[in-house]
Amino acid sequence: MIDQLREVFKSEAADLLAELEAGLLELEKKPGNRNAVGRVFRALHTLKGSSAMAGWNKIAPFAHEVESVFELVRIEQVSVTKELIDLILAAGDEIRRMLGEADTNAWDEAPSGQRTGEIVQQLKKLTASGGESEEIPSEVISIGEGPGGKTAIPFPTESPAAGEYATYRIFFRPFAEILSKGSNPVLLLNELHGLGVCNASACLDSIPLLDELNAEECHTSWDVILTTRGGFDAIRDVFIFVEDDCELKIEVVEQRMFGEDPEPRKLGEILVDRGDVVPEQIAQILDKKKLIGEMLVESGLVSKSKVQAALAEQQHVREMHDRARQEQTAATVRVPAERLDSLVDLVGELVTVQASLSRLAMHKKIPELRSIAEHVDRLTAELRDSTMSIRMLPIGTTFSKFNRLVRDLSSELGKEVILTIDGAETELDKTVIERIHDPLVHLIRNSIDHGIESPGVRASNGKPRQGTVHLSAIHSGANVLISIEDDGAGLNKEAIRKKAVENGLISPDVELSEKEVFGLIFAPGFSTAGKVTNVSGRGVGMDVVKSGVEALRGAIDIASREGAGTTITLKLPLTLAIVDGLLVKIADANFVLPLSIVEECVELTNGGGAAGHGRQVTFIRGEIVPYIRLRERFSIDGPAPPIEQIVVTETMGGRVGFVVDKVIGEHQTVIKNLGKIYSKVRGVSGATILGDGTVALIVDVPQIVQGAIALEERSVH
């Protein structure tokens, strides 16, 4: 059970670390943003509490120390500085490193690592230097050190067994003179919060009237409910210096293993257990058939604050039961990624078998078989859609990681750069998201290193000192367009051409279009950097981007204006497994075009086309539409039929038609790779198996269009 709980924590911790990083970067931009302060503090607090509940005592005390220091920011005792942000980011990196450790013994090790100690010391030194004294005043620390300089031990070794936790009821009533002795009860309550999940209810019944109130005396008591794995001694340690100055009572409410689901206790049982009423009084009240809490208050048997404290305990225990149940449920539904990939492959095979069944039913003309085939067709489509939706994730999970990259890299290069994001909610197949991460890293690094100028250069050119890298995503049919746009210096065509000639990539007298010149930056070994640095200059990176995008059956487009900036657009498929396609036929060969980009199909009779400036065009409802003959493109022999079909598609450059012999109809396409032998075949992105066992090639529409445009430009020149 504890292993499942720890796996749940590791998954939760990854999200919390991302939230911590996002909150810190937001706070760095706006140091006075109280929402960002709360966001960071909640992430640290939850990391500490959850790691303690899961028994990972290497992380819990370290997060506890970092949270203690950040508490000074929360209570506005310390200002937010770049150095403070750097240290807490480093603390997050250290926790991430701990999570990645493979040594199972690391769960119970003490946080004695050199790096963690350095971070804690630097944090305390930094926060101390921001105040009037050289040391952090103990009365300011909410969780780290208690009065008298004794360090509290939030997660002792004498804790319940692994997977076990206990809920304690704590009654804490400080004596009136406790404040004059230098102790602050609120700080003790904050320290209890550091032990686990805590709920405190203040009892105000003893507070005198205003004209009788002495501001130096304490008249409040607290009923605290604490769920922790820390044990009884850890709670006693919190109050060790005030035991003679208070009335303290600690009782165990329940102690159980995670996953157990006992019946929740009733309010009356809790009040009896707390000693607020006796069972006979509860029985008398229950005879009146009203809410027990209201009747007890009306009868004067207990005060309203006592009932509220009991209700808080009831709610706390119920929430802990719910949390344990949710964690157990979450653990049972988490599956390894390879199992999901296997499920998608099986669904793909099912789609192929379903196509064979539908074809058989159509030819046999048996009503019962056709009915079964239609039913299987519907169920297969629903199963396919459900399976694919499981794999879809918002791309914002990847985009948000680049804020840290931009911050650190711009600081390293001495530049001022911000990252703006648009379309983070755009969903994409998880496999595509995972494989596009590295290409995006290369592109963003290049935008900052080569594109964005230094602040001085930007100012001399009339630009803002701070450069911008804009990352956006948008759906376009069955594809997603991801753009990386910067407002830097743009691409220098002459410099690129000169470097390409020096590297032997092109001959000096060759004529290239603008897009072809820009495309040279993706050649292996190409770099315009003057010197090799940690960031660039070795000629690797952009060729990795190109090969990575092409492996995803995507395309890259570059648009740049010298002095104004560069925009690189990646066109990626939504999924790599199954797509809806339009099945067409040329002679005996079958082809599939992605249905998402198909607008319409029209007839093309002999003489229905025309030639204009070297391209074939036709008129469709008054609009000129260029078309490409796939028979010629794939060198298929034989005469064309008297009446052909034009499949009109919408691409990034506009409407383009593809001439085929016959349109068969829609087809659920299970995409298969062609293998290494055919990996460099232009115009084909994959293949699929039809219901009769024959193979149909999947047409790479953007690649064919780009090839036709390049051929036309070369013929013009």
N, C-alpha and C positions, 0 to 999 in steps of 0.2 A: 504493500500500500504506500509506504513512504517513497519508494522509487517512482511510483506514478505521480505522487504529489510533487516530487522534485522535478520531474519532466514537465509538469504543468507550470511550475515556477520558472523553469528555464525559458519556456515560450513566453510567459508573461513578462519576464525580465527583459527580453529582447524588445518588446513593445515599450516598456517603461524607460529603457535606455534611449530609445528613439524619441520618446516624449521629453525626456530630460534634455537631450541635445537640442531639440527644436525649441524648448522653452528658454534655454540659455542663449541661443542665437537670437531669439526674439528679444530677450532682455538686454542683450548687448546693443541692439539697435535702439531700444527705448529703455534706458536704465530706470526710469520712473514708472514703468508699466507694472502695476500691482498684480494684474492678472497673470503676467509672465512669472512674477515672483512666486505666486501661489502655485502655478503650474509646475515650476521646478521643485518647490518644497514638497508638493504632493507626490511627485515621482520619487524623490529621495525617501520620503516617509514610507511609501508603499513598498519600495525596494527593500528597505530595512525590515519592515514588518513581515512581508511575505517570505523573505529569505530566512528569517528567524522561525516562522511557522513551518517552513519546509526543512528546517534543520541544517541549512547551509551556513555554518557559523564562521566561515571564512569571509563571507560577504557582509553578513549582518553587522558586525561591529564596525567595519570600515565605513559602510553606508551610514551608520549611526554617528560616527565622528564627523563625516562630511555634512550630514544634516544638522548637527549641533552648531557647526560653524555658519551654515547658511541661515540658521535661525536668527543670527545677528542681522542679516540682511532683511529678513522678514519683519523684525521689530524695529527696523530702521536705525540700528546702531552702527552699521557698516554700509558704506556706499558700494555700488556696483562698479567695478573697474575691469579693464581688459585682463589684468593679471588674475583677478578672482575667477573670471569666466574661463581663462586658460586652465587654471588648476582644477576646477570642477569638471571641465571637459576631460582633463587627464584622468580624474577619478572615475568618470564613466568608462573611459577606455580600459582602465585597470579592472573594473568590474566585468567588462566584456571579456577581458583576457581570462579572468577567473572562471567565467562560464564556459570558456572553450577548453579548459584543462581536462585532459582525459583521465587523470589520476582520480579514482573514486575516493581515495583517502582525503582528497582535498575538501570534502564536505565538512569535516570536523576539525580541520586545522585552524589554528589561531591566525589572525591577520598580522603575521610577523614579517611579511615580505618587506624588503628594503624599499621598494618603490611606493608601497602603500604608506609606510612610515614617513617617507620624504614628503608625500603629498599632504598628509595630515599636518606635519610640522610647518610646511610652507603656508598652508591655509591658516593655521593659528597665528603664525607670524604676521601674515598679511593683514588679517582682521585685527590683530592687536595694534599694528602700526597705524590703523585708521582711527583709533580712539585716542583718549588723552593719556592713558598709561601704556606701558610697554607690555603688560600682560592682560589677558582677557579677564575682566572682572567676573568672579564666580557667580554673582547674583544675576548676571546677564545670560549665562548659559542655561538653556532650558533642559538639555539632556546630557551632557558629557561629564561634568564634574559636580559633585555635591558640595554642601558647605563643609568647610574645613579642608578642602583640597582633595578629599578622597574620591577616586574615580569609581563611578558606578559600574557594575558588571551586568550589562543588560542580558547577556546570554550565557549563564554559567554552565559548567560541565555537569552539575547535578540537576539535570533536566529530566522530564519524563521520557519514557522509552520512545524510540523512533516511531513516528507516525501517530504518537499519542499527544494530546494536549489537554489542558485543564482550564476551567472557568472558575475564577475566584470572585467572591464578594468581599469588598473591602469597605469598612466604615472608618472614616478618618475625621476626627473632631479635634482640631488644634485648640489648645488653651488660649485664652484671650491675650496673654502676654507674649505669644510666640513671635509676633512681628517685632516687638521691641528687642528681642534677642537675636535679630538678624536673619531669621529664617523666613522664607517665602513659600507658603503652601502651594501656590500655583506652580512653582518650579518643580515641586515634588510630584504634582499631578502630571506635569509634562513628562517627567522621567518615567512614570508608569506607562504613559503612551508609548514610550520607547521599548517596552517589553513585549508588546503584541497589539491586539485589537482591544481598545479601551473605550468605555462609556462612563462618564462621570456626571452625577446629578447633584446639584448644590441644594442643601437644605437651609432655608432662610428663616425658619420659624423663630430662631433665637435672636434675630437682629432687633435691637431696641429702637424706639422711636427716634426721630432725627435729633430732637433737642436733648436726648440722653446718650446719643452716640459718641463714642470716643474713637477718632479715626486711627489711633494707634493700637486698637484692640481688634482681635479677630472674633467674629461671632457666627461664622459660617462653618458648617460641616458638610462633608461630602459622602455620598454613597457611590462607590465605584464598582463597575463590573469589568473584569479583565480576563481575556482569553489569551493564554500564552503557553509556550513550551518551556519557559524559563524556570518554573518551579517556585516553591514557597520561599526559599531562602533569598531568591532574587528580589522578591517583593519586600521582604524584611529589610534588605540592604538599602532600599530607597529611603526608608524612614529611620535608619540606624542612628542618625544624629538628632532626631527630634522625638525619640521614644518617650523621653521624660517630660515632654512638653505637649503631649496630645493623648487622646483616647484612640486607640487603634485596635481594630478587630479584623482578622483575615480568616475567611472560611472558604472551603471548596464547595462550589455549587455542583459541578459535575466534572468527571474525568473520563475520557473515552478515546477511542481510536478514530482516525478519519475514516469515513465511509459508514460508520454506525449511524443509525437514524432513530433515536429514541423518541417517544412521544413528548411533545412540548409540555412544560409544566404550566398549570393554571395559576391565575393571579392569586387566588386564595391560598394555594399551596406555598407560593413564594412568600406571601405576607406572614404566614404561620412559621415558615422556616426562618424568616428574618427576626421573629420574635415580636412583631408589631401587633399581632392579634393572637387569640387562642382559637382552637378548632371549634369550640362551642359557639363563639361569636360568629364565625363564618357560617355555621349551620343555621343560626337564627336569621342572618341576612339573606341567605339563599332562599329561604321560605318566601321572601317578598317578591321573588321573580323579577328583580331589576338588575341593572348593571352593578356588579359587586363593588367596584371602586367608588361609584357615586354614593351608594348606600352606606358604605363604611365612613365616608366623609360626613354625610348627612347625620349619621348616628353619633358622630363625635368620637368614634373608637380610634381612628387614626387621622393624622393630618393629611392635607391634600398633597404636600410634598412627599410624604411617605408612600402614598399611592403612586405618585408619578415616578418615584425611584423604583418601585416594584415593577411598574409597567416598562420602564427603561430596561430593567434586567430581563424581563420576559421577551422584549423585542430584541435585545442583544443576543440572547441565547438562540432565538428563532433565526436571526440573521446568520449566526455562526453555523447553524445546522444547514441553512440554505446554501451558504458558501461552500461548505464541505461537500454537499450533494452536487452542486454545480461543478466543483473541481473534479469530483469523481466521474461525473457524466462527461465533462470535457476530455478527461483522460481516456475514456473508452471510445470516443469518436475520432480522436486524433490518429491518423494513419500515416505511414511513411509515404513520401512522394512517389517512390517507385511503384507502390501498389495502385495509386491513382493513375499513373502512366499505363500500367498493365490493364486497368479497367478501360481506359480510352482505346487501347489497342484492340481489346475484345469487342468493344462496341463497334469499332471500325470493321472488324471481320463480320460482325452481325449484319451491318449495313450491306456488305457485299452478298452475304447469303440471302438477305431479304430481297435484294434486286434479282437474284436468280429465281427465287420463289415467285416473285411477281411476273417475271418473264414466262415461267412455266405455266402459271395460271392463265396468262393471256393466250398462250398458244393452245392449251388443252381445252379451253372453253367449258370448264366444269364449274357450275355456279358455286357449289360448296367450296371448292378449292380457291376460287376467286375471292369468296367472302373471307376465307381464312387469310389469304394473302393480303387483303386490304386491312384486316385487323392487325396482322403482324407489321405491316407497313406503318400504321399509326403508332403502335406501341414502340417500334424501333425509333421513329422520329422523336417521340417524347423522351425516350431513354437517351438518345443522342443529345438532345437539347439540355436535358438535366445534367448529364455527365460533363458536357462542355461548360455549362454555367458554373460548375464546381471549380473548374480550372481558371475561371476568369477572376482577375484581381485588379483593383484600381492601380493605375501606374503611379499614382502619387506616393505609394510606399517606396518606390525607387527614386522618384524626383526629390523627395524630402531629404534623402541621404546626401544630396549634392550640396546642400547649404554649407555643411561642414567642409567639404572639399573646396568650395569657392573661398570660404573664409581663410582656411589655412594656406592655400596656394597664393592668394592675393597678398597675404601678409609676408609669405616667403619671398615673393617677387617685388615687394615694395610698391604694390599697386592698390588702388581703391576700387573694388569691384563688388557689386551686389548681384544676387541671383533673384530673378522674378519667375514665378511659375504660373502657368495657366493650363486648365484642363486636367488637373490632378485626378479628377473623378473618372476619367476615361478608362474603361476596362480593357484588359488585354490578357491573352493566355499566359498563365504563370511561366510556362517554358520560354515563351518569347521574352517576358520581363526579365527572367534570370539571364538569358543569353544576350540581351541588349545592354546590360549594365556596363560591361567593360567598354564596348564601343562608345557609349555616352560619356564615360569617364575620359577617354582619349579626346573626344570632341570638345568637351568643356575645358580640359587642360589646354588644348591648342587655342581655344578662343581667348583664354586669359593670357597665355604666354605670347602668342603671335598676333592676336587680334587687338586686345585692349592695350592702349598706350599707357605710358607712365603718367601720373597726375600732372607733372610739369609740361609734358608734350601736349596733353589734351588741353590744358589751359591756354597754351600758346596758340593752339588751333581753334580756339573759341568754343571748345567743348567743356561740359562739366568735368571737374576733376575726377569724379566717380564714374567709372564705367559700368555698363549693365550687360549681363548675359541673361537672355530671356529663353526659358524652356517651356515649350507648349506641346499639347497633344490634342488631337481631334479625330473623331471617327470619319472615315471616308469610305462608305460602302463596307466591304469585307476587310478593309484595311484601316490602319491607324497611321496618321501622319504625325511624326515627332519632329519638331523644329528646334534647332539651337541657333539663336540669333544674338549677335553682339553688335555694339555700336562703336567698334574699334576702327582700325585703319583700313580694313578691307584687304582683298587680295590684289597683289601687284602682278599683273599679267606678264609684264616684261621680265620681272625677276624670276617668275616661275619658269618661263620659257628659257631664259638664259641658264638656269640651274639644270633644267632637263637636258639641254644641249651638252652642258659640261659632263653630265652623268651618262651621256650616250643613250638617253631614252628616246630622243628624236634627232633627226638631222637638221642642220641649220636652215635649209631652204624649204622645209615642209611648212605648209600653210594649215593652221588649225583654227577652228571656231573658238569662241569664248568658252563654251562649255567643255570643249576638248582640252583647252589649256588648263582650266580649273581641275579637270579630271586627272591631270598629271600628278597632283599632290597625293593621290592614292597609290602611286607606283611604289613598289618596295625600295627602300633605301633613299627615298626622296626627302630632302629637308632643306629649307632655306635659312635655318638658324646659323648665325655666324660662329657660334662656339657650342661645345657640348656642355650641358648643365644637367642637374638632377631632374629637370622637367622635360627638356627637349634637346634636339640636335643630333640624335643618333639615327634618324631616318626610320624609326619604327613607330608604329602607332596608327597612322592613317591607313596603311595597307591592312592592318589588323581590323580596322573599322570596316573597310570594304569587304574583306573576306567574311567577317562576322555577319554583316547585313545580307550579303549574298547567300550565306548558308541558311538564313532564315527566309529565303526567297523574297527578299526585299530589294528596294532600289534607293539610290542616293541622288539627291539633286542639290546643286550648289548655285547660289545667287549671291553676287558680291558687287559692291560699288566702292571704288577706291576712295578712302577718306570717310566713308559713311558706315561701313560695317559689312558683315557677312552673315548669310543665312544658309544653314545646311539642313535639308529636310530628308528624313528617313521615312520611307513608305514600307510599312511592315504588315504582314497578314495578321488578322485577329487571332487565328489559331493555325497550328501546323498539322492538325490531324484530319478533320473532316470539314468540307465546305459544300455548299450547294453550287452546282454547276449547270451549264447548258451544253448538252451533248450534240455535237454536229458531225457531219460526215463529209469526207472528200475522197472520191473514188471508194476504195475499200478501207481507208484509214479512218479511225475515230479520233476526235479531239474534244476536249472539254474547255470551255471558257468560264471563268468565275461569274456566277449569275449576278452577283452584287453590282457589277459594273455594266451589265447588259441593260440597255434602254429599250430597244425594240428590234424586230426583225422585219425586213422588207424584201421584196423580190427585185432582182436585177436581170432584166432581159437583155438579149443581144442588142448592143447599140444604146443601152440605157445609161452607160457611163460616158464620161468625157475626159479629155486630157487638158490640164491647165498647169503651166510652169513645171512640167516634168512629173506631176503627180496625177493619179487617177481620182476623179471626183464624181459625185452624183448629186442630184437635187432631191431633197426629201422635204416636202411641204415648204418649198421656197428657200430652204437653207442648203448651202453648199457643205457637203460632208465628204472628206477624203476617205478613200478606202484602200485596203491592202488585200491582195489575193493570196490567201494562205496556200493555194495550190502552187503558186510560183515561189512563195517563201520557203516551202518545205520540199520543193523540186519533185512534185508528184506528177508522174507521167499520165498521159491519157487526155482525151478531149473533155472540155467542160460541158455540162448539160446546157440545153438552150435557155433554161430559166434557172438562175442561181439565186442564192439567198445572201443578203447582207445583214450581218449581226452588228448593230450599232452600239458602240460602247462609249462610256464617259471616262476619259483619262485625265491626268493632270494638265495636259495641253489642250483639252477640248474634246469634241466628239470625233471618233474615228470608227470606220466600218471595216469589218472583216468578211471577205467574200468566201462562202463555202458552197458545196454542192447541195447539202440538205441539212435542215435543222430537225433533229430527232425529238428533243424535249428536255425537260429538267431531269437532273440526275444527282443523287447524293454521292459526292465524290470522296472516297477514302484515299488520301494522298499517300503515295509510295515514292520513296527516293529512287532515282534512276541508277544509282551506283557510281563508282569512281570512273568507270569507262566512259559513261555518258555525262559526267558532271559538267563538262565544258560545252555541251550542246547549247547553242544560243536559241532563245525563243521558246524553250520548254522548261517548265519549273518542276515537273514531276510526272507521275503516271497514276492511273487507277485501273482496277479490274472491273470489267462490266459483268452483268448477270450471266452472259453466255461464256464467260471465261476469257474473252479477248481483252486486249490492253488498249486503253485510250490515253493519249498524251494530253497533259494539261498545258494549255497555251499560256506563256508568260507575256501577257499583253503589253505592259510597260516596256519590256525589253525589245519587243518587236517594233513598237512605235518609235522608240529612241533610235533603233538601228535604221529605220526608214528615214527619220529626220537627218541622221548623220550622213546617210547615202545621198540624200537630196542636197545637203550643204556642200558636200564634196563635188557633186556634179555641177553646182552653180559656180564654185571657185575654179 
